[in-house]
Amino acid sequence: MTTNKLLTNYLTEQGYTWKTAQELIKTAHYKLIKNYIPDCPGWTGNAIMIVWSGDISFYEVLIVKGKDVNQYLERVPCEFK
């Protein structure tokens, strides 16, 4: 599944219409990070980092779960210190 489709599905699950989700994605900056592996034990796999257009502080880290057409995104709580 494409990154755009994953993000559209994620936003519609959050209550946005398909059209609004597409508009939000057009103005956001995002990057798919393939095969992410942390320095310490933990989750590994594909992740998406997204910065929404409102402000640099509006960001999310999403991990890709599932396989092929059953893929979905799960939000990772973020905290900078």
N, C-alpha and C positions, 0 to 999 in steps of 0.2 A: 504494500500500500504506500502511496506517495506521502511525503511529509505534509503537503497541503491538505490532503484528504484526512490524514490523522488529526491535524489541527482543527479542521472543519468539524469532524465528528466530536472532538473534545469540547469545542465551544458550543455546539448544539446540545450536548449533554449538560452543559452548564446553564442552559435556558435561552441561548441566543438563537435567532432564526438562521436558516442557512445563508440567506443574503447578508445579514449583519455579520455573521462569522466570516464570510468571504471578504467583506470590506475591512474588518479588523486585521485579518491575515495580510492583506495587501499593504497595510501601513506599518506592520510589525517587522522586526528584524529577527530572524531565527536561523539556527544552524543545527543540522543533524550531526551528532557525534557518534560515529559508528564504532562498535566494539569497545566502548569505554571500560577501562579496568582501573580501579582505584589503587592507591599505594598500599592500603591495608585491606584485610579481608572484608568482603561485602558484596553488594550487588554488582554484576557485570552485564554489559549488553549495550544496546543503542539508547541514546538519550537525545533530547532536544532542549536547547537553551533558547529562550525567546524573550525579547525585550519589546514591550508594547510601546506604541507611539506616544502615549501621554507624557512619559518621563522615564529617565534611565532607571529610576527606582521601581518602575512597574515591570517586573520580570518574573519568569517562572522557569523552573527546571522540570522537565517531564521525562519519564522513562517509558520506553516502548515495551509493552507487554504483549504476549500472545504471538501467534505465527500467521503469516500470509494475510488472508482476508479477515482473520479474527483478531488482528492487532488493535490495541487501544492504548491510550496514554494514561499514566498515573502521575499525579502531581507530587513532587518532592518538596517538603517544607524547606525553605531557604532562610538562612540567618547569617548575616555578616557581623563580625565583631571588630 
